[in-house]
Amino acid sequence: MPEDKRTVKTCTETKVVQTHRVFPSDLNHHATLFGGKLMSLIDDTASISVSRFARNNSIVTASMDKLDFLHPIHSGHSVCVETYVTGAGNTSVEVFAKVMGEDLVTGERYIGATSFISFVVVKEHEDELIKLPQIQPETTEEKMVCEGYEMRRQKRLTDRDFNIRFAEAVSMLPPWLDEKEDK
C-alpha cells in the first residue's frame, strides 16, 4: 500500500469551543436545555472545526451519527460545546462534540452530551481537487476517540445505503390521503 502523502493536522488545530448561558427561552417543558437548541449549537461549532481542518467553507452536514444526552442542562447554567476533527476520508470529515454543563453558582461541571457529526466538503468548481489532511491525535482523549473512526465510518457507509433504500420505500403521499398497502 502506498504511503499517504496528505498533510497532517492535529486535533488541537481543529478545536473549537463555544460557551453560552442557558436562558429561559432555551428551555423545554422540563425546564432544561431544549435538545433542538443543543443540536444547533453542536452543528454550528462542529462546522467551524471542519472549516479549520479543510480550510474550506463549502461544507455541508451529512449526518449527526450519534447524540447522547447524558445530563440535563438547567436554566442559569452554562453550556460549553467543544468540537474537534477525529477522522477524514476523501471528502468526508468526522467531528466529535463534547458538551459540558456548568452550574455557575456552585462551579459543578458535568458532561451533558456527546456526539459524532459527519460533514462533506463540496467542490465549488467541477475541476476542483479536494485533498483533505490526515488527523493526528495527541491527548489520551483524542487518541481514544480517533481510534474508533474507521469503525464508525464503515457503519455510516452501511447505514447510508440502507437509508437510501428506506427513503425510496417511504410514501410521499400527503397523510390525509388513504393509502392502501400493496394494491
C-alpha positions as CSV (number, residue, x, y, z in Angstrom):
1,M,0.0,0.0,0.0
2,P,1.5,3.4,-1.0
3,E,2.3,5.8,1.8
4,D,-0.3,8.5,2.4
5,K,1.2,11.9,1.4
6,R,-1.5,14.1,2.8
7,T,-0.6,16.9,5.1
8,V,-1.2,16.3,8.8
9,K,-3.2,18.4,11.3
10,T,-3.6,17.8,15.0
11,C,-7.0,17.6,16.7
12,T,-6.0,20.7,18.6
13,E,-5.6,22.7,15.4
14,T,-9.3,21.9,14.6
15,K,-10.6,22.5,18.1
16,V,-13.5,25.0,18.6
17,V,-15.0,25.9,22.0
18,Q,-18.3,27.9,22.3
19,T,-19.8,28.7,25.7
20,H,-23.3,30.0,26.2
21,R,-25.6,30.9,29.1
22,V,-28.8,28.9,29.2
23,F,-31.7,31.3,29.3
24,P,-35.4,30.6,29.9
25,S,-36.1,30.9,26.2
26,D,-33.7,28.0,25.5
27,L,-35.7,25.5,27.7
28,N,-38.1,22.7,27.0
29,H,-41.2,22.0,29.2
30,H,-38.9,20.1,31.7
31,A,-37.0,23.4,32.3
32,T,-33.8,22.0,30.8
33,L,-32.0,23.0,27.6
34,F,-34.1,22.1,24.5
35,G,-32.5,19.3,22.6
36,G,-33.0,21.0,19.2
37,K,-31.2,24.1,20.5
38,L,-28.3,22.0,21.6
39,M,-28.2,20.2,18.2
40,S,-28.0,23.6,16.5
41,L,-25.1,24.7,18.8
42,I,-23.3,21.4,18.1
43,D,-23.7,21.7,14.4
44,D,-22.5,25.3,14.3
45,T,-19.5,24.6,16.4
46,A,-18.5,21.4,14.5
47,S,-18.8,23.2,11.2
48,I,-16.1,25.6,12.3
49,S,-13.8,22.7,13.2
50,V,-14.3,21.3,9.7
51,S,-13.6,24.6,8.0
52,R,-10.4,24.9,10.1
53,F,-9.4,21.4,9.1
54,A,-10.2,21.6,5.4
55,R,-9.6,25.4,5.0
56,N,-12.8,25.4,3.0
57,N,-16.2,26.9,3.7
58,S,-18.0,24.7,1.2
59,I,-19.1,22.1,3.7
60,V,-22.5,20.5,4.4
61,T,-23.7,18.5,7.4
62,A,-24.2,14.9,6.2
63,S,-25.3,13.3,9.5
64,M,-25.4,13.6,13.2
65,D,-24.5,9.9,13.7
66,K,-24.9,9.8,17.4
67,L,-26.1,12.3,20.0
68,D,-26.2,11.0,23.6
69,F,-27.9,13.3,26.1
70,L,-26.2,12.3,29.4
71,H,-27.2,15.0,31.8
72,P,-29.8,17.7,31.7
73,I,-28.5,21.3,31.4
74,H,-30.6,23.7,33.5
75,S,-31.6,27.3,33.2
76,G,-28.9,29.6,34.6
77,H,-26.1,27.0,33.9
78,S,-23.7,27.4,31.0
79,V,-23.4,25.1,28.1
80,C,-19.9,24.6,26.6
81,V,-19.6,22.9,23.2
82,E,-16.1,21.6,22.3
83,T,-15.5,20.1,18.9
84,Y,-12.6,18.7,17.0
85,V,-12.0,16.6,13.9
86,T,-11.5,12.9,14.6
87,G,-11.1,11.5,11.0
88,A,-11.4,12.2,7.3
89,G,-11.8,10.4,4.1
90,N,-11.6,11.8,0.6
91,T,-14.4,14.4,1.1
92,S,-16.0,13.4,4.4
93,V,-14.9,14.7,7.8
94,E,-16.0,13.3,11.2
95,V,-16.2,15.6,14.2
96,F,-16.5,14.7,17.9
97,A,-18.5,17.1,20.1
98,K,-18.3,17.2,23.9
99,V,-21.0,19.2,25.7
100,M,-20.2,20.4,29.2
101,G,-22.6,22.0,31.5
102,E,-21.7,24.1,34.5
103,D,-23.7,25.3,37.4
104,L,-22.4,28.9,37.5
105,V,-23.3,29.3,41.2
106,T,-21.6,26.1,42.6
107,G,-19.0,25.6,39.9
108,E,-20.0,22.0,39.4
109,R,-19.2,20.8,35.9
110,Y,-20.6,17.8,34.1
111,I,-20.7,16.1,30.7
112,G,-24.2,17.0,29.3
113,A,-23.9,15.2,25.9
114,T,-21.5,13.7,23.4
115,S,-22.0,13.5,19.6
116,F,-20.4,12.5,16.3
117,I,-21.2,14.6,13.3
118,S,-20.2,14.0,9.7
119,F,-19.7,16.6,7.1
120,V,-18.9,16.6,3.4
121,V,-16.6,19.1,1.7
122,V,-18.3,20.0,-1.5
123,K,-16.5,21.0,-4.7
124,E,-17.2,24.6,-5.7
125,H,-15.9,24.0,-9.3
126,E,-16.1,20.9,-11.4
127,D,-12.3,20.8,-11.8
128,E,-11.5,21.5,-8.1
129,L,-9.4,18.9,-6.3
130,I,-10.2,18.3,-2.7
131,K,-7.3,16.9,-0.7
132,L,-8.0,16.7,3.0
133,P,-5.3,16.4,5.6
134,Q,-4.9,13.5,7.9
135,I,-5.7,14.0,11.6
136,Q,-3.2,13.4,14.3
137,P,-4.5,12.9,17.9
138,E,-2.2,13.9,20.7
139,T,-4.0,13.6,24.1
140,T,-5.3,10.4,25.7
141,E,-8.9,11.5,25.0
142,E,-8.2,12.4,21.3
143,K,-6.4,9.0,20.8
144,M,-9.3,7.1,22.3
145,V,-11.9,9.0,20.2
146,C,-9.9,8.9,16.9
147,E,-9.2,5.2,17.4
148,G,-12.8,4.3,16.6
149,Y,-13.0,6.5,13.4
150,E,-12.7,3.7,10.8
151,M,-15.3,1.5,12.5
152,R,-17.7,4.4,12.7
153,R,-17.0,5.3,9.1
154,Q,-17.8,1.8,7.9
155,K,-21.1,1.8,9.9
156,R,-22.0,5.2,8.3
157,L,-21.4,3.8,4.8
158,T,-23.6,0.8,5.6
159,D,-26.3,2.9,7.2
160,R,-26.2,5.3,4.2
161,D,-27.0,2.5,1.8
162,F,-29.9,1.4,4.0
163,N,-31.2,4.9,4.4
164,I,-31.3,5.4,0.6
165,R,-33.3,2.2,0.2
166,F,-35.5,3.1,3.2
167,A,-36.3,6.6,1.8
168,E,-37.3,5.1,-1.5
169,A,-39.8,2.9,0.2
170,V,-41.3,5.7,2.3
171,S,-44.6,7.1,1.0
172,M,-44.6,10.7,-0.2
173,L,-48.4,10.9,-0.3
174,P,-50.0,13.5,1.9
175,P,-51.0,11.9,5.3
176,W,-54.7,12.8,4.7
177,L,-54.9,10.5,1.7
178,D,-55.9,6.9,2.4
179,E,-53.0,4.8,1.1
180,K,-53.7,1.1,0.7
181,E,-50.7,-1.3,1.2
182,D,-49.6,-3.1,-1.9
183,K,-52.8,-3.0,-4.0
